[in-house]
């Protein structure tokens, strides 16, 4: 039929984002805190270890495994940093103890 136009196709809606569950969010929060506290002797190691465990659980059981992976990476970096800091602190303490007058 002349003069009739075809209506435009509806715009495709953007894909719905999956809402992160509490496990993924808690792993991410602990991972960031562990990364920031990684330079503190012993404390960074404890928080980093908890972050590694939560990151692994979030990777396996969460609906947002990318948050779990990010938390896992940050926590591993925190643990490695803390191990280096702990070794430096122990070496400094032993060195200072050996330099004390007898």
Order of alpha helices (4+ residues) and beta strands (2+ residues): alpha-alpha-alpha
